[in-house]
């Protein structure tokens, strides 16, 4: 309806174009959600009324047409939305690029690994577009990984901060506020009430050897039978900033919290602020889009294209590992890990190891941020 009527508006053409871009961005996001559910579906480029029987009863359009239309919306948004982020809570060109990068990575890898679509020959077009969108954000100089708090706290601080306006990692965040009664349930819903983390995720965090080298936890002798206390020893610091560590005391309690083993035994503390009772609603600011994901999109897309270099790894994945003090990934010395290889048997070829390690890094860095289900569907 907005797009059908915006031509009637007079005013600053750049401001009008920004809001057209914002509207088309939101339409693109919504439509791609439907593509992920239904594959082929009707595409509508105009508002409908209850008398438009031919349009209301039209059949599905092919996925290719719908995705091309989504890309046209995103291209317009990227070209016309304002770069101004305000205090990083406003929709901007940078968020449009982030969504374009996310959607293009999904579409490219989905087409590559789902041969039932018969679209493998077009996968690289979307992977290249993902690289282009991510690189525009990376080259802007406006974003960096937030290291405030040091390697033992910086990662978790991103998800438990009362004010993310100063975080260089935020492309877009939601500003929650207790006094305005704008609160959320991120910590409450993830804190051992309905489910806990899986053993599979626990095993994805690397083990740090005495020499400081990071190796897959599944390469450690006896990893299958290590107890709750032992699995926290010498792990990637993101592990104890995401998983509830032994001796964790819930805010307001005096004794360590006892996990509910029936729910899996590995509760989440990633979104639980130190001063907030996890049984209450939270008002910590929450990331909507952060720079870490952009780096992972760039690395994965280039790995899938077969064009990734050691410099690419250093400017993406290793920036995330540096935040928490984990040994940099070395493309020339990647581990043979039969466990992760068995999880993704369709990953083959010369770049298989680097693709698998980027997937491990993505699972660890983006844990509990709402991307895992889509990742599994596009990869498998």
C-alpha positions as CSV (number, residue, x, y, z in Angstrom):
1,X,0.0,0.0,0.0
2,X,2.8,2.4,0.8
3,X,4.7,1.6,-2.4
4,X,1.4,2.1,-4.4
5,X,0.9,5.5,-2.9
6,X,4.3,7.1,-2.1
7,X,4.4,8.8,-5.5
8,X,1.7,11.2,-4.1
9,X,4.1,12.5,-1.5
10,X,6.2,15.7,-1.9
11,X,9.3,16.5,0.0
12,X,13.0,15.7,0.2
13,X,13.6,13.1,-2.6
14,X,16.4,11.5,-0.6
15,X,14.3,11.1,2.4
16,X,11.4,9.7,0.4
17,X,13.8,7.2,-1.3
18,X,15.1,6.1,2.1
19,X,11.6,5.2,3.2
20,X,10.8,3.4,0.0
21,X,14.1,1.5,0.5
22,X,13.1,0.7,4.1
23,X,9.7,-0.6,2.9
24,X,11.3,-2.7,0.2
25,X,13.8,-4.1,2.7
26,X,11.0,-5.2,5.1
27,X,9.1,-6.7,2.2
28,X,12.3,-8.6,1.1
29,X,12.9,-9.9,4.7
30,X,9.3,-11.1,5.0
31,X,9.2,-12.7,1.6
32,X,12.4,-14.6,2.1
33,X,11.1,-16.0,5.3
34,X,8.2,-17.5,3.2
35,X,10.7,-18.8,0.6
36,X,12.5,-20.7,3.3
37,X,9.2,-22.3,4.3
38,X,7.5,-22.9,1.0
39,X,10.1,-22.6,-1.8
40,X,7.6,-21.6,-4.6
41,X,4.9,-19.1,-3.6
42,X,2.9,-16.2,-5.1
43,X,4.8,-12.9,-5.5
44,X,2.7,-9.7,-5.2
45,X,4.1,-6.3,-6.1
46,X,1.0,-4.4,-5.4
47,X,-1.6,-4.1,-2.6
48,X,-4.6,-6.5,-2.8
49,X,-8.3,-5.9,-2.2
50,X,-11.0,-8.4,-1.5
51,X,-12.2,-8.0,-5.1
52,X,-8.9,-8.9,-6.8
53,X,-10.1,-12.5,-7.3
54,X,-7.6,-13.4,-10.1
55,X,-4.7,-12.3,-7.9
56,X,-6.1,-13.8,-4.7
57,X,-6.4,-17.2,-6.4
58,X,-3.2,-17.1,-8.4
59,X,-0.9,-20.0,-8.2
60,X,2.7,-20.1,-6.9
61,X,5.4,-18.3,-8.7
62,X,8.8,-20.2,-9.1
63,X,11.4,-19.7,-6.4
64,X,13.7,-18.1,-9.0
65,X,11.2,-15.3,-9.8
66,X,10.5,-14.6,-6.1
67,X,14.1,-14.5,-5.1
68,X,15.0,-12.2,-8.1
69,X,12.2,-9.9,-6.9
70,X,13.6,-10.0,-3.4
71,X,17.0,-9.1,-4.7
72,X,15.6,-6.2,-6.6
73,X,14.1,-4.9,-3.4
74,X,17.3,-5.3,-1.5
75,X,19.4,-3.7,-4.3
76,X,17.1,-0.6,-4.1
77,X,17.3,-0.5,-0.3
78,X,21.1,-0.7,-0.3
79,X,21.3,2.1,-2.9
80,X,18.8,4.4,-1.4
81,X,18.7,4.0,2.4
82,X,20.5,6.5,4.6
83,X,23.9,5.5,6.1
84,X,22.8,7.2,9.4
85,X,22.4,4.7,12.2
86,X,21.6,7.3,14.9
87,X,22.6,5.5,18.1
88,X,22.7,2.2,16.1
89,X,19.0,1.6,16.7
90,X,17.8,2.9,13.3
91,X,17.3,1.0,10.1
92,X,20.1,2.1,7.7
93,X,22.0,1.2,4.5
94,X,24.3,-0.9,6.7
95,X,21.5,-3.1,8.0
96,X,20.1,-3.5,4.4
97,X,23.6,-4.7,3.4
98,X,23.7,-7.1,6.4
99,X,20.3,-8.6,5.4
100,X,21.3,-8.8,1.8
101,X,24.5,-10.6,2.8
102,X,22.6,-13.0,5.1
103,X,19.9,-13.8,2.5
104,X,22.4,-14.3,-0.3
105,X,24.6,-16.6,1.7
106,X,21.5,-18.7,2.6
107,X,20.3,-18.8,-1.0
108,X,23.7,-19.6,-2.5
109,X,24.4,-22.4,-0.1
110,X,20.8,-23.7,-0.3
111,X,21.1,-24.0,-4.1
112,X,24.5,-25.5,-3.9
113,X,23.6,-28.3,-1.5
114,X,20.0,-29.0,-2.5
115,X,20.3,-30.6,-5.9
116,X,16.5,-31.3,-6.0
117,X,16.1,-27.7,-7.0
118,X,18.3,-28.1,-10.1
119,X,19.7,-24.6,-9.4
120,X,23.3,-25.5,-8.5
121,X,24.6,-23.6,-11.5
122,X,23.2,-20.3,-10.1
123,X,24.5,-20.8,-6.5
124,X,27.8,-18.9,-7.1
125,X,25.8,-15.8,-8.2
126,X,24.4,-15.4,-4.7
127,X,27.6,-16.3,-2.9
128,X,29.4,-13.6,-4.9
129,X,26.6,-11.2,-4.0
130,X,27.0,-12.1,-0.3
131,X,30.7,-11.4,-0.5
132,X,30.1,-8.0,-2.2
133,X,27.5,-7.0,0.4
134,X,29.6,-8.1,3.4
135,X,32.8,-6.5,2.0
136,X,31.0,-3.1,1.7
137,X,30.3,-3.3,5.4
138,X,33.8,-4.4,6.2
139,X,35.4,-1.7,4.1
140,X,33.2,1.1,5.5
141,X,35.4,1.5,8.6
142,X,32.3,2.0,10.7
143,X,32.4,-1.4,12.5
144,X,34.8,-3.6,14.5
145,X,34.7,-6.4,17.0
146,X,33.8,-5.2,20.5
147,X,36.7,-6.2,22.8
148,X,35.6,-4.3,25.9
149,X,36.0,-6.4,29.0
150,X,38.9,-8.5,27.8
151,X,38.9,-12.1,26.6
152,X,37.1,-13.5,29.7
153,X,34.1,-11.1,29.4
154,X,34.0,-9.2,26.1
155,X,32.0,-11.8,24.2
156,X,29.3,-12.1,26.9
157,X,29.2,-8.4,27.5
158,X,27.8,-8.0,24.0
159,X,24.6,-9.8,25.1
160,X,24.3,-8.5,28.7
161,X,25.0,-4.8,28.3
162,X,22.5,-2.1,29.5
163,X,23.8,0.2,26.7
164,X,25.1,-1.0,23.3
165,X,25.1,2.5,21.8
166,X,28.9,2.6,22.1
167,X,29.6,-0.9,20.8
168,X,31.4,-0.8,17.4
169,X,30.0,-4.3,16.7
170,X,26.4,-3.2,16.4
171,X,24.9,-2.7,13.0
172,X,21.4,-2.6,14.6
173,X,20.4,-3.3,18.1
174,X,17.2,-3.1,20.2
175,X,17.3,-0.6,23.0
176,X,15.4,-2.0,26.0
177,X,14.6,0.2,29.0
178,X,13.3,-0.6,32.5
179,X,11.8,2.8,33.2
180,X,9.9,2.7,29.9
181,X,8.8,-0.9,30.6
182,X,10.4,-2.1,27.3
183,X,11.7,-5.5,28.4
184,X,12.5,-8.9,26.9
185,X,12.7,-12.5,27.9
186,X,15.9,-13.6,26.2
187,X,17.6,-14.6,29.5
188,X,14.5,-15.9,31.0
189,X,13.5,-18.2,28.1
190,X,17.0,-19.6,27.7
191,X,17.8,-20.2,31.3
192,X,17.1,-23.8,32.1
193,X,13.3,-23.5,32.0
194,X,12.2,-25.4,28.9
195,X,15.5,-26.8,27.4
196,X,19.2,-26.7,27.8
197,X,22.1,-26.8,25.3
198,X,22.9,-30.0,23.5
199,X,26.0,-32.1,24.0
200,X,26.7,-31.6,20.3
201,X,27.0,-27.9,20.8
202,X,29.2,-28.4,23.9
203,X,31.6,-30.5,21.8
204,X,31.8,-27.8,19.1
205,X,33.9,-25.5,21.4
206,X,37.6,-26.2,20.9
207,X,40.0,-27.5,23.6
208,X,43.1,-25.4,24.3
209,X,46.2,-27.5,24.8
210,X,49.0,-26.7,27.3
211,X,51.0,-25.3,24.4
212,X,48.1,-22.9,23.6
213,X,47.0,-24.7,20.5
214,X,43.3,-25.0,19.8
215,X,42.1,-28.5,18.8
216,X,38.7,-30.0,18.3
217,X,37.3,-31.2,21.7
218,X,36.4,-34.5,20.0
219,X,40.2,-35.1,19.5
220,X,40.8,-35.1,23.2
221,X,41.4,-38.5,24.8
222,X,38.3,-39.7,26.7
223,X,36.2,-36.8,25.6
224,X,33.1,-39.0,25.5
225,X,33.1,-39.7,29.2
226,X,34.3,-36.4,30.7
227,X,32.1,-35.2,33.5
228,X,30.4,-31.8,33.9
229,X,33.4,-30.2,35.7
230,X,36.0,-31.6,33.3
231,X,34.4,-30.4,30.1
232,X,34.9,-26.8,31.2
233,X,38.7,-27.2,31.6
234,X,40.9,-25.5,28.9
235,X,38.1,-24.6,26.5
236,X,37.5,-21.7,24.2
237,X,36.5,-18.8,26.6
238,X,33.2,-18.4,24.7
239,X,32.2,-21.7,26.2
240,X,32.0,-20.5,29.8
241,X,30.5,-17.2,28.6
242,X,27.7,-19.1,26.9
243,X,27.2,-22.3,28.9
244,X,26.6,-22.1,32.7
245,X,29.9,-22.9,34.3
246,X,30.4,-25.0,37.5
247,X,29.7,-22.9,40.6
248,X,27.6,-20.3,38.8
249,X,25.4,-18.4,41.3
250,X,22.2,-17.0,40.0
251,X,21.7,-13.3,40.8
252,X,20.0,-13.0,44.2
253,X,21.0,-16.5,45.3
254,X,23.8,-17.5,47.7
255,X,24.3,-21.1,46.5
256,X,25.4,-22.4,43.0
257,X,22.6,-23.1,40.6
258,X,21.8,-26.8,40.1
259,X,21.0,-27.5,36.4
260,X,17.9,-29.6,35.6
261,X,19.4,-32.8,34.0
262,X,16.1,-33.7,32.5
263,X,16.5,-30.6,30.2
264,X,20.0,-31.6,29.0
265,X,22.2,-30.3,31.8
266,X,23.8,-27.4,30.0
267,X,22.0,-24.2,30.8
268,X,22.5,-21.0,28.9
269,X,23.9,-17.8,30.6
270,X,24.7,-15.9,27.4
271,X,21.9,-13.4,27.8
272,X,21.7,-13.4,31.6
273,X,23.0,-10.1,33.1
274,X,25.0,-10.4,36.3
275,X,22.5,-8.1,38.2
276,X,19.3,-9.6,36.7
277,X,17.3,-12.5,38.1
278,X,16.7,-14.9,35.2
279,X,13.1,-15.5,36.4
280,X,12.3,-11.9,35.6
281,X,12.0,-10.0,32.3
282,X,15.2,-8.4,31.2
283,X,16.0,-4.9,30.0
284,X,19.5,-5.4,28.6
285,X,20.0,-4.1,25.1
286,X,20.0,-6.9,22.5
287,X,21.8,-7.2,19.1
288,X,19.7,-7.5,16.0
289,X,22.6,-7.5,13.6
290,X,26.2,-7.5,14.5
291,X,29.5,-7.3,12.7
292,X,30.7,-10.7,13.8
293,X,28.0,-12.3,11.6
294,X,29.2,-10.3,8.6
295,X,32.7,-11.6,9.0
296,X,31.4,-15.1,9.1
297,X,29.3,-14.6,6.0
298,X,32.2,-13.2,4.1
299,X,34.5,-16.1,5.1
300,X,31.9,-18.8,4.4
301,X,30.8,-17.4,1.0
302,X,34.4,-17.2,-0.1
303,X,35.2,-20.7,1.1
304,X,32.2,-22.1,-0.8
305,X,33.3,-20.2,-3.9
306,X,36.8,-21.7,-3.5
307,X,38.4,-18.2,-3.4
308,X,39.2,-17.9,0.3
309,X,42.8,-17.0,1.3
310,X,44.8,-16.9,4.5
311,X,44.3,-13.1,4.5
312,X,40.6,-13.6,4.3
313,X,40.7,-15.8,7.4
314,X,42.8,-13.3,9.3
315,X,40.4,-10.5,8.5
316,X,37.3,-12.4,9.5
317,X,37.4,-15.6,11.6
318,X,40.6,-14.8,13.4
319,X,39.3,-11.4,14.5
320,X,36.6,-13.3,16.4
321,X,39.1,-15.7,17.9
322,X,41.4,-12.9,18.8
323,X,38.6,-11.3,20.9
324,X,38.7,-14.4,23.3
325,X,42.4,-15.2,23.0
326,X,42.0,-18.4,21.0
327,X,44.8,-19.5,18.6
328,X,44.2,-18.1,15.1
329,X,42.9,-20.5,12.5
330,X,45.7,-21.6,10.1
331,X,44.4,-22.6,6.7
332,X,47.6,-24.6,6.0
333,X,47.2,-26.7,9.2
334,X,43.5,-27.5,9.7
335,X,42.6,-30.6,11.7
336,X,41.1,-33.8,10.4
337,X,38.0,-34.1,12.5
338,X,35.9,-37.1,11.5
339,X,33.1,-36.0,13.9
340,X,32.2,-32.7,12.2
341,X,32.9,-34.3,8.7
342,X,30.3,-36.9,9.6
343,X,27.8,-34.2,10.4
344,X,28.1,-32.7,6.9
345,X,29.0,-35.6,4.5
346,X,28.1,-33.5,1.4
347,X,31.0,-31.1,2.0
348,X,33.8,-32.4,-0.3
349,X,36.7,-31.1,-2.4
350,X,39.8,-29.2,-1.7
351,X,38.1,-26.6,0.5
352,X,36.2,-29.1,2.7
353,X,38.3,-28.6,5.8
354,X,38.1,-24.8,5.8
355,X,34.3,-24.9,5.1
356,X,33.9,-27.3,8.1
357,X,36.0,-25.2,10.4
358,X,34.1,-22.0,9.4
359,X,30.9,-23.8,10.2
360,X,32.2,-24.8,13.6
361,X,33.2,-21.2,14.2
362,X,29.8,-19.9,13.1
363,X,28.0,-22.4,15.4
364,X,30.1,-21.2,18.4
365,X,30.1,-17.5,17.8
366,X,26.4,-17.3,16.9
367,X,25.0,-19.8,19.4
368,X,21.5,-19.1,20.5
369,X,21.0,-16.1,18.2
370,X,18.3,-17.7,16.0
371,X,20.4,-18.8,13.0
372,X,21.1,-22.5,13.7
373,X,17.9,-24.0,12.2
374,X,18.3,-22.1,8.9
375,X,22.0,-23.2,8.8
376,X,21.1,-26.8,9.2
377,X,18.4,-26.6,6.5
378,X,20.7,-24.8,4.0
379,X,23.7,-27.1,4.6
380,X,21.9,-30.5,4.7
